[in-house]
Amino acid sequence: MRLAEIDEGIVVNVIVVDPDAVPEWCADWPECAEGGPGWTFDGETFAAPTQQGS
């Protein structure tokens, strides 16, 4: 299972944990099936960063 650390709506870290042994320090992190640092999280949904450019 993948859990995401969120800071102000932005994913800053994703870790893989055994679902039967989730450490207490990350027990409230949301489960993140896909995505990673830089993605956003609105409390329910993860979204990839948008491409900005020329």
Distance bins in CASP14 RR format, pairs under 12 A and 6 or more apart:
PFRMAT RR
TARGET T0000
AUTHOR 0000-0000-0000
RMODE 2
METHOD distances of the structure
MODEL  1
1 14 0 0 0 0 0 1 0 0 0 0 0
1 15 0 0 0 0 1 0 0 0 0 0 0
1 16 1 0 0 1 0 0 0 0 0 0 0
1 17 1 0 1 0 0 0 0 0 0 0 0
1 18 1 0 0 1 0 0 0 0 0 0 0
1 19 1 0 1 0 0 0 0 0 0 0 0
1 20 0 0 0 0 1 0 0 0 0 0 0
1 21 0 0 0 0 0 1 0 0 0 0 0
1 22 1 0 0 1 0 0 0 0 0 0 0
1 23 0 0 0 0 0 1 0 0 0 0 0
1 26 0 0 0 0 0 1 0 0 0 0 0
1 27 0 0 0 0 0 1 0 0 0 0 0
1 29 0 0 0 0 0 1 0 0 0 0 0
1 30 0 0 0 0 0 1 0 0 0 0 0
1 31 1 0 0 1 0 0 0 0 0 0 0
1 32 0 0 0 0 1 0 0 0 0 0 0
1 33 0 0 0 0 1 0 0 0 0 0 0
2 11 0 0 0 0 0 1 0 0 0 0 0
2 13 0 0 0 0 0 1 0 0 0 0 0
2 14 1 0 1 0 0 0 0 0 0 0 0
2 15 1 0 0 1 0 0 0 0 0 0 0
2 16 1 0 1 0 0 0 0 0 0 0 0
2 17 1 0 0 1 0 0 0 0 0 0 0
2 18 0 0 0 0 0 1 0 0 0 0 0
2 19 0 0 0 0 0 1 0 0 0 0 0
2 22 0 0 0 0 0 1 0 0 0 0 0
2 26 0 0 0 0 0 1 0 0 0 0 0
2 29 0 0 0 0 1 0 0 0 0 0 0
2 30 0 0 0 0 1 0 0 0 0 0 0
2 31 1 0 0 1 0 0 0 0 0 0 0
2 32 1 0 1 0 0 0 0 0 0 0 0
2 33 1 0 0 1 0 0 0 0 0 0 0
2 34 0 0 0 0 1 0 0 0 0 0 0
2 35 0 0 0 0 1 0 0 0 0 0 0
2 36 0 0 0 0 1 0 0 0 0 0 0
2 39 0 0 0 0 0 1 0 0 0 0 0
2 46 0 0 0 0 0 1 0 0 0 0 0
3 11 0 0 0 0 0 1 0 0 0 0 0
3 13 0 0 0 0 1 0 0 0 0 0 0
3 14 1 0 0 1 0 0 0 0 0 0 0
3 15 1 0 1 0 0 0 0 0 0 0 0
3 16 0 0 0 0 1 0 0 0 0 0 0
3 17 1 0 1 0 0 0 0 0 0 0 0
3 18 0 0 0 0 0 1 0 0 0 0 0
3 19 0 0 0 0 1 0 0 0 0 0 0
3 22 1 0 0 1 0 0 0 0 0 0 0
3 23 0 0 0 0 1 0 0 0 0 0 0
3 25 0 0 0 0 0 1 0 0 0 0 0
3 26 1 0 1 0 0 0 0 0 0 0 0
3 27 0 0 0 0 1 0 0 0 0 0 0
3 28 0 0 0 0 1 0 0 0 0 0 0
3 29 1 0 1 0 0 0 0 0 0 0 0
3 30 1 0 0 1 0 0 0 0 0 0 0
3 31 1 0 0 1 0 0 0 0 0 0 0
3 32 1 0 0 1 0 0 0 0 0 0 0
3 33 0 0 0 0 0 1 0 0 0 0 0
3 35 0 0 0 0 0 1 0 0 0 0 0
3 36 0 0 0 0 0 1 0 0 0 0 0
3 41 0 0 0 0 0 1 0 0 0 0 0
3 46 0 0 0 0 0 1 0 0 0 0 0
4 10 0 0 0 0 1 0 0 0 0 0 0
4 11 1 0 1 0 0 0 0 0 0 0 0
4 12 0 0 0 0 1 0 0 0 0 0 0
4 13 1 0 0 1 0 0 0 0 0 0 0
4 14 1 0 1 0 0 0 0 0 0 0 0
4 15 0 0 0 0 1 0 0 0 0 0 0
4 16 0 0 0 0 0 1 0 0 0 0 0
4 17 0 0 0 0 0 1 0 0 0 0 0
4 26 0 0 0 0 1 0 0 0 0 0 0
4 28 0 0 0 0 0 1 0 0 0 0 0
4 29 1 0 1 0 0 0 0 0 0 0 0
4 30 1 0 1 0 0 0 0 0 0 0 0
4 31 1 0 0 1 0 0 0 0 0 0 0
4 32 1 1 0 0 0 0 0 0 0 0 0
4 33 0 0 0 0 1 0 0 0 0 0 0
4 34 0 0 0 0 0 1 0 0 0 0 0
4 35 1 0 0 1 0 0 0 0 0 0 0
4 36 1 0 0 1 0 0 0 0 0 0 0
4 37 0 0 0 0 1 0 0 0 0 0 0
4 38 0 0 0 0 0 1 0 0 0 0 0
4 39 1 0 0 1 0 0 0 0 0 0 0
4 40 0 0 0 0 0 1 0 0 0 0 0
4 41 1 0 0 1 0 0 0 0 0 0 0
4 43 0 0 0 0 0 1 0 0 0 0 0
4 45 0 0 0 0 0 1 0 0 0 0 0
4 46 1 0 0 1 0 0 0 0 0 0 0
5 11 1 0 0 1 0 0 0 0 0 0 0
5 12 1 0 1 0 0 0 0 0 0 0 0
5 13 1 0 1 0 0 0 0 0 0 0 0
5 14 1 0 0 1 0 0 0 0 0 0 0
5 15 1 0 0 1 0 0 0 0 0 0 0
5 17 0 0 0 0 0 1 0 0 0 0 0
5 25 0 0 0 0 0 1 0 0 0 0 0
5 26 1 0 0 1 0 0 0 0 0 0 0
5 28 0 0 0 0 0 1 0 0 0 0 0
5 29 1 0 1 0 0 0 0 0 0 0 0
5 30 0 0 0 0 1 0 0 0 0 0 0
5 32 0 0 0 0 1 0 0 0 0 0 0
5 36 0 0 0 0 1 0 0 0 0 0 0
5 37 0 0 0 0 1 0 0 0 0 0 0
5 38 0 0 0 0 0 1 0 0 0 0 0
5 39 0 0 0 0 0 1 0 0 0 0 0
5 41 0 0 0 0 1 0 0 0 0 0 0
6 12 1 0 0 1 0 0 0 0 0 0 0
6 13 0 0 0 0 1 0 0 0 0 0 0
6 14 0 0 0 0 0 1 0 0 0 0 0
6 26 0 0 0 0 0 1 0 0 0 0 0
6 28 0 0 0 0 1 0 0 0 0 0 0
6 29 1 0 0 1 0 0 0 0 0 0 0
6 30 1 0 0 1 0 0 0 0 0 0 0
6 31 0 0 0 0 0 1 0 0 0 0 0
6 32 0 0 0 0 1 0 0 0 0 0 0
6 36 0 0 0 0 0 1 0 0 0 0 0
6 37 0 0 0 0 0 1 0 0 0 0 0
6 38 0 0 0 0 0 1 0 0 0 0 0
6 39 0 0 0 0 1 0 0 0 0 0 0
6 40 0 0 0 0 1 0 0 0 0 0 0
6 41 1 0 1 0 0 0 0 0 0 0 0
6 42 0 0 0 0 1 0 0 0 0 0 0
6 43 0 0 0 0 1 0 0 0 0 0 0
6 44 0 0 0 0 0 1 0 0 0 0 0
6 46 0 0 0 0 1 0 0 0 0 0 0
7 13 0 0 0 0 1 0 0 0 0 0 0
7 29 0 0 0 0 0 1 0 0 0 0 0
7 37 0 0 0 0 0 1 0 0 0 0 0
7 38 0 0 0 0 0 1 0 0 0 0 0
7 39 0 0 0 0 0 1 0 0 0 0 0
7 40 0 0 0 0 0 1 0 0 0 0 0
7 41 0 0 0 0 1 0 0 0 0 0 0
8 38 0 0 0 0 0 1 0 0 0 0 0
8 40 0 0 0 0 1 0 0 0 0 0 0
8 41 0 0 0 0 1 0 0 0 0 0 0
8 42 0 0 0 0 0 1 0 0 0 0 0
8 43 0 0 0 0 0 1 0 0 0 0 0
9 30 0 0 0 0 0 1 0 0 0 0 0
9 37 0 0 0 0 0 1 0 0 0 0 0
9 38 0 0 0 0 1 0 0 0 0 0 0
9 39 0 0 0 0 1 0 0 0 0 0 0
9 40 1 0 1 0 0 0 0 0 0 0 0
9 41 1 0 1 0 0 0 0 0 0 0 0
9 42 1 0 0 1 0 0 0 0 0 0 0
9 43 1 0 0 1 0 0 0 0 0 0 0
9 44 0 0 0 0 0 1 0 0 0 0 0
9 45 0 0 0 0 0 1 0 0 0 0 0
9 46 0 0 0 0 0 1 0 0 0 0 0
9 47 0 0 0 0 0 1 0 0 0 0 0
10 35 0 0 0 0 0 1 0 0 0 0 0
10 36 0 0 0 0 1 0 0 0 0 0 0
10 37 0 0 0 0 1 0 0 0 0 0 0
10 38 1 0 1 0 0 0 0 0 0 0 0
10 39 1 0 0 1 0 0 0 0 0 0 0
10 40 1 0 1 0 0 0 0 0 0 0 0
10 41 1 0 0 1 0 0 0 0 0 0 0
10 42 0 0 0 0 0 1 0 0 0 0 0
10 43 0 0 0 0 0 1 0 0 0 0 0
10 46 0 0 0 0 0 1 0 0 0 0 0
10 47 0 0 0 0 0 1 0 0 0 0 0
10 49 0 0 0 0 1 0 0 0 0 0 0
11 29 0 0 0 0 1 0 0 0 0 0 0
11 30 0 0 0 0 1 0 0 0 0 0 0
11 32 1 0 0 1 0 0 0 0 0 0 0
11 34 0 0 0 0 0 1 0 0 0 0 0
11 35 1 0 0 1 0 0 0 0 0 0 0
11 36 1 0 1 0 0 0 0 0 0 0 0
11 37 1 0 1 0 0 0 0 0 0 0 0
11 38 1 0 1 0 0 0 0 0 0 0 0
11 39 1 0 1 0 0 0 0 0 0 0 0
11 40 1 0 0 1 0 0 0 0 0 0 0
11 41 1 0 0 1 0 0 0 0 0 0 0
11 42 0 0 0 0 0 1 0 0 0 0 0
11 43 0 0 0 0 0 1 0 0 0 0 0
11 45 0 0 0 0 0 1 0 0 0 0 0
11 46 1 0 0 1 0 0 0 0 0 0 0
11 47 0 0 0 0 1 0 0 0 0 0 0
11 48 0 0 0 0 0 1 0 0 0 0 0
11 49 0 0 0 0 1 0 0 0 0 0 0
12 29 0 0 0 0 0 1 0 0 0 0 0
12 32 0 0 0 0 0 1 0 0 0 0 0
12 36 0 0 0 0 1 0 0 0 0 0 0
12 37 1 0 1 0 0 0 0 0 0 0 0
12 38 1 0 0 1 0 0 0 0 0 0 0
12 39 0 0 0 0 1 0 0 0 0 0 0
12 40 0 0 0 0 0 1 0 0 0 0 0
12 41 0 0 0 0 0 1 0 0 0 0 0
13 26 0 0 0 0 1 0 0 0 0 0 0
13 29 0 0 0 0 1 0 0 0 0 0 0
13 32 0 0 0 0 0 1 0 0 0 0 0
13 35 0 0 0 0 0 1 0 0 0 0 0
13 36 0 0 0 0 1 0 0 0 0 0 0
13 37 1 0 0 1 0 0 0 0 0 0 0
13 38 0 0 0 0 0 1 0 0 0 0 0
13 39 0 0 0 0 0 1 0 0 0 0 0
14 26 0 0 0 0 0 1 0 0 0 0 0
14 29 0 0 0 0 1 0 0 0 0 0 0
14 30 0 0 0 0 0 1 0 0 0 0 0
14 31 0 0 0 0 0 1 0 0 0 0 0
14 32 1 0 1 0 0 0 0 0 0 0 0
14 33 0 0 0 0 0 1 0 0 0 0 0
14 34 0 0 0 0 1 0 0 0 0 0 0
14 35 1 0 0 1 0 0 0 0 0 0 0
14 36 1 0 1 0 0 0 0 0 0 0 0
14 37 1 0 0 1 0 0 0 0 0 0 0
14 38 0 0 0 0 0 1 0 0 0 0 0
14 39 0 0 0 0 1 0 0 0 0 0 0
14 41 0 0 0 0 0 1 0 0 0 0 0
14 46 0 0 0 0 1 0 0 0 0 0 0
15 22 0 0 0 0 1 0 0 0 0 0 0
15 23 0 0 0 0 1 0 0 0 0 0 0
15 25 0 0 0 0 0 1 0 0 0 0 0
15 26 1 0 0 1 0 0 0 0 0 0 0
15 27 0 0 0 0 0 1 0 0 0 0 0
15 29 1 0 0 1 0 0 0 0 0 0 0
15 30 0 0 0 0 0 1 0 0 0 0 0
15 31 0 0 0 0 0 1 0 0 0 0 0
15 32 0 0 0 0 1 0 0 0 0 0 0
15 36 0 0 0 0 0 1 0 0 0 0 0
15 37 0 0 0 0 0 1 0 0 0 0 0
16 22 0 0 0 0 0 1 0 0 0 0 0
16 23 0 0 0 0 0 1 0 0 0 0 0
16 26 0 0 0 0 0 1 0 0 0 0 0
16 29 0 0 0 0 0 1 0 0 0 0 0
16 31 0 0 0 0 0 1 0 0 0 0 0
16 32 0 0 0 0 0 1 0 0 0 0 0
16 33 0 0 0 0 0 1 0 0 0 0 0
16 36 0 0 0 0 0 1 0 0 0 0 0
17 23 1 0 0 1 0 0 0 0 0 0 0
17 24 0 0 0 0 0 1 0 0 0 0 0
17 25 0 0 0 0 0 1 0 0 0 0 0
17 26 1 0 0 1 0 0 0 0 0 0 0
17 27 0 0 0 0 1 0 0 0 0 0 0
17 29 0 0 0 0 1 0 0 0 0 0 0
17 31 0 0 0 0 1 0 0 0 0 0 0
17 32 0 0 0 0 0 1 0 0 0 0 0
18 26 0 0 0 0 0 1 0 0 0 0 0
19 27 0 0 0 0 0 1 0 0 0 0 0
19 31 0 0 0 0 1 0 0 0 0 0 0
21 27 0 0 0 0 0 1 0 0 0 0 0
22 28 0 0 0 0 1 0 0 0 0 0 0
22 29 0 0 0 0 1 0 0 0 0 0 0
22 31 0 0 0 0 1 0 0 0 0 0 0
23 29 0 0 0 0 1 0 0 0 0 0 0
26 32 0 0 0 0 0 1 0 0 0 0 0
28 43 0 0 0 0 0 1 0 0 0 0 0
29 41 0 0 0 0 0 1 0 0 0 0 0
29 43 0 0 0 0 0 1 0 0 0 0 0
30 36 0 0 0 0 0 1 0 0 0 0 0
30 39 0 0 0 0 0 1 0 0 0 0 0
30 41 1 0 0 1 0 0 0 0 0 0 0
30 42 0 0 0 0 0 1 0 0 0 0 0
30 43 1 0 0 1 0 0 0 0 0 0 0
30 44 0 0 0 0 1 0 0 0 0 0 0
30 45 0 0 0 0 1 0 0 0 0 0 0
30 46 0 0 0 0 1 0 0 0 0 0 0
31 41 0 0 0 0 0 1 0 0 0 0 0
31 43 0 0 0 0 0 1 0 0 0 0 0
31 44 0 0 0 0 0 1 0 0 0 0 0
31 46 0 0 0 0 1 0 0 0 0 0 0
32 38 0 0 0 0 0 1 0 0 0 0 0
32 39 0 0 0 0 1 0 0 0 0 0 0
32 40 0 0 0 0 0 1 0 0 0 0 0
32 41 0 0 0 0 1 0 0 0 0 0 0
32 43 0 0 0 0 0 1 0 0 0 0 0
32 45 0 0 0 0 0 1 0 0 0 0 0
32 46 1 0 0 1 0 0 0 0 0 0 0
32 47 0 0 0 0 0 1 0 0 0 0 0
33 39 0 0 0 0 0 1 0 0 0 0 0
33 45 0 0 0 0 0 1 0 0 0 0 0
33 46 0 0 0 0 1 0 0 0 0 0 0
34 41 0 0 0 0 0 1 0 0 0 0 0
34 45 0 0 0 0 0 1 0 0 0 0 0
34 46 1 0 0 1 0 0 0 0 0 0 0
34 47 0 0 0 0 0 1 0 0 0 0 0
34 48 0 0 0 0 1 0 0 0 0 0 0
35 41 0 0 0 0 1 0 0 0 0 0 0
35 45 0 0 0 0 0 1 0 0 0 0 0
35 46 1 0 1 0 0 0 0 0 0 0 0
35 47 0 0 0 0 1 0 0 0 0 0 0
35 48 1 0 0 1 0 0 0 0 0 0 0
35 49 0 0 0 0 1 0 0 0 0 0 0
36 46 1 0 0 1 0 0 0 0 0 0 0
36 47 0 0 0 0 0 1 0 0 0 0 0
36 48 0 0 0 0 1 0 0 0 0 0 0
36 49 0 0 0 0 1 0 0 0 0 0 0
37 46 0 0 0 0 0 1 0 0 0 0 0
37 48 0 0 0 0 0 1 0 0 0 0 0
37 49 0 0 0 0 1 0 0 0 0 0 0
38 46 0 0 0 0 1 0 0 0 0 0 0
38 47 0 0 0 0 1 0 0 0 0 0 0
38 48 0 0 0 0 1 0 0 0 0 0 0
38 49 1 0 1 0 0 0 0 0 0 0 0
38 50 0 0 0 0 0 1 0 0 0 0 0
39 45 0 0 0 0 0 1 0 0 0 0 0
39 46 1 0 1 0 0 0 0 0 0 0 0
39 47 1 0 0 1 0 0 0 0 0 0 0
39 48 1 0 1 0 0 0 0 0 0 0 0
39 49 1 0 0 1 0 0 0 0 0 0 0
39 50 0 0 0 0 0 1 0 0 0 0 0
40 46 1 0 0 1 0 0 0 0 0 0 0
40 47 1 0 1 0 0 0 0 0 0 0 0
40 48 0 0 0 0 1 0 0 0 0 0 0
40 49 1 0 0 1 0 0 0 0 0 0 0
40 50 0 0 0 0 1 0 0 0 0 0 0
41 47 1 0 0 1 0 0 0 0 0 0 0
41 48 0 0 0 0 0 1 0 0 0 0 0
41 49 0 0 0 0 0 1 0 0 0 0 0
END
